[in-house]
Amino acid sequence: MDLTFIQRFAPVITATQAPTERDERLLMDREGDLSVYHAPFESTNRQAKVALVGITPGPTQMVNALQAARSALAAGSNFASAVQAAKATGAFSGEPLRGNLVRQLRHWGVDRWLGLKDADELFGSARHLVQTTSLLRFPVFVGDTPYAGNPDMTRHPLLRRHLMEHFVREAQALPDAIFVALGPTVAKVLQWLVDHGHLPADRVALGMLHPSGNCTYRINYLVGPRSGPAPHATNVTAYDQGRVRFLESHRAGTVPAQAAPFVPEARPAPTPIPARPAATSAEPKFLHPSTAIRHDAPMGLLTDIAIQHTYRGKKSPAPLTFTMHPFENTQGEHAGLFEVLRDVDELPKKVKRSTHLTRAELAELYARGLVERFAIRLRLRPGTGQYPDAPPGKKVPAACIVAGSDFDRRMRAVNVKTPMSEGLRLKLTRLGL
């Protein structure tokens, strides 16, 4: 286990002021809009039989891991034990993330292959059988948004360096693990690593969805009875083919014995990846992740917030009931932001004003009680089904936030005793506040 980073950042982790999401004291690398921060995810379980691979740790995982390491170090644990505690606590933590992951593992029969009663044991009594990891070991952000695959990490020099120095070395230290790609972005990169001789093809499983809350309704469909048509942009074929290949290749009771470490076969050096062309006015150098076509979350639904709504308009002969969620805009200057609205008295009539918030600003809005105090509405879309009219703006009280969800944790982490963030303050003026 490489303890270089935990030793370097231990003074920050144990400081009087606890580290937070995107804490500048934990900055490791920065290039343009890209920032890489430390979180103690260096632990490698060399006995693992399955490695669950995400893109990069998110804000919730980052904070949870830092808090676990902080507690362990405060209790007198050594660096190695602190990193292990952080990895066990932070990896794929929070709901619905972990629940979505467990349900897919269960559906693929990973628990039966490993001889477990249920897949959730991989995060408890059977933790010794799993390595939870990411292509980019340490949390990466584009601006204030978690990195979601754009720019391409196989082409971007900074990201490719982190991929090769950390994930590839980690993979070579897991001689007997099956690498399970979580989402199409991970699948694409793992296939690139296979093609370039860094991973053996027979130890890579492709087809699972990323377990984020944005994919909950797709995962519900894939692991369920599938009584209706597939949700929009759900790659049923890739999921089913991956599941069949896994079930055929890794039958229950056939867990492989310890194998020799993987050594890439001798082959000519791969052709260097051409540098990305210089940006033009028609093509920004780095796109915001939400402006890309994201097959795992095309609508950017924030399913951590949910409210029932019944449509009784003219475009349906009978009432239609939907479970509605806030959603990220996908185009233009408001891409990646959530729209909120408020009616303002501007004599002689009321007018509707709106503004667009980041996820962090939306969490702060709820934490400070401003949503209900000022009758602020959220623009919503249904998790499943087609809403007959334009997405409505609805009052969504804090009671509609899923307890224990990533958004709930983010909201509770807001220190309401400190001044309001400048970004939120400015945007509230657009709502007449």
ABEGO torsion letter per residue (X at the ends): XBAAAAAAAAAAAABABBBBBGBAAABABBBEABBBBBBBAABBBAABABBBBBABBBAAAAAAAAAAAAAAAAAGBBAAAAAAAAAAAABGBEOAAAAAAAAAAAAAGAAAAAGBABAAAAABAAAAABBBBBABABBBBBEABBBAGOBBAAABAAAAAAAAAAAAAAAAABAABBBBBBEAAAAAAAAAAAAAGABBAAABBBGBBBABAAAAAAAAAAABAGABBBBBGBBAAAAAAAAAAAAAABBBGABBBBBBBBBBBBBBBBBBBBBBBBBBAABBABBBAAABBBAABAAGBBAABBBBBBBABAABABBBBBBBBBBBBABEAABGBBBBBBBBBBOABBBBBBBBBBAAAAAAAAAAGAAAAAGBBBBBBBABEBBABBBBBBBBBAAABBBGBAAAAAAAABBAABBBBAAAAAAAAAAGX
